[in-house]
Amino acid sequence: MITPAPDADAKEYWVKEAHRFGWKPVIVLYEPGEYTAITNLWREMDATKEDLKKRLAKTVKRWYAKYSQHPLEIDVNG
């Protein structure tokens, strides 16, 4: 399962869902870095207008501000 949940509490929902189905949950973090995340989102959304770029950047920055690691989370960034 893939979730954009940034904080440990939100990720816990998915851990409980995995347990409900008898799965062993593992949360894999692939975090490209704030700048890369912003520029990738701009590209994906074909954001050419500055106001849209600013709004998308704020969304990414909010995710990074809320981020907290879950105990079952592993970081694959190297």
C-alpha positions as CSV (number, residue, x, y, z in Angstrom):
1,M,0.0,0.0,0.0
2,I,1.2,3.5,-0.8
3,T,0.2,6.4,1.3
4,P,1.3,10.0,1.3
5,A,0.7,10.2,5.0
6,P,3.5,12.3,6.5
7,D,3.1,11.6,10.2
8,A,3.4,8.5,12.3
9,D,-0.2,8.6,13.5
10,A,-1.6,8.7,9.9
11,K,0.7,5.8,8.9
12,E,-0.6,3.8,11.9
13,Y,-4.0,3.6,10.2
14,W,-2.3,1.6,7.3
15,V,-0.4,-0.6,9.8
16,K,-3.7,-1.5,11.4
17,E,-5.3,-2.2,8.0
18,A,-2.4,-4.5,7.2
19,H,-2.8,-6.4,10.4
20,R,-6.5,-6.7,9.8
21,F,-5.8,-8.6,6.6
22,G,-3.1,-10.7,8.3
23,W,-0.2,-9.0,6.5
24,K,3.1,-8.0,8.1
25,P,3.4,-4.3,7.5
26,V,6.6,-2.5,6.5
27,I,6.6,1.2,5.7
28,V,9.2,2.1,3.1
29,L,10.3,5.7,3.0
30,Y,11.6,7.0,-0.3
31,E,12.1,10.7,0.3
32,P,13.7,12.6,-2.7
33,G,14.3,15.8,-0.8
34,E,12.1,18.9,-0.6
35,Y,13.5,20.6,-3.7
36,T,13.3,17.5,-5.9
37,A,9.8,16.8,-4.6
38,I,8.7,20.3,-5.5
39,T,10.2,20.3,-9.0
40,N,8.9,16.8,-9.8
41,L,5.4,17.9,-8.7
42,W,5.6,21.0,-10.9
43,R,6.6,18.8,-13.8
44,E,3.8,16.3,-13.2
45,M,1.2,19.0,-12.9
46,D,2.6,20.9,-15.9
47,A,2.7,23.9,-13.7
48,T,3.7,26.9,-15.7
49,K,2.0,29.7,-13.8
50,E,3.8,31.1,-10.8
51,D,0.8,31.1,-8.5
52,L,0.3,27.4,-9.1
53,K,3.9,26.7,-8.5
54,K,3.8,28.6,-5.2
55,R,0.7,26.6,-4.1
56,L,2.2,23.3,-5.0
57,A,5.4,24.2,-3.2
58,K,3.4,25.1,-0.1
59,T,1.8,21.6,-0.2
60,V,5.1,19.9,-0.3
61,K,6.5,22.1,2.4
62,R,3.5,21.2,4.6
63,W,4.2,17.5,4.1
64,Y,7.8,17.9,5.2
65,A,6.8,20.0,8.2
66,K,4.4,17.3,9.3
67,Y,6.7,14.4,8.7
68,S,7.5,12.0,11.5
69,Q,8.9,8.5,11.3
70,H,6.8,5.5,12.2
71,P,8.5,2.7,14.2
72,L,8.0,0.3,11.3
73,E,9.4,2.7,8.7
74,I,12.6,2.0,6.9
75,D,14.5,4.6,4.8
76,V,15.6,3.4,1.3
77,N,17.3,6.7,0.4
78,G,20.7,5.3,1.1
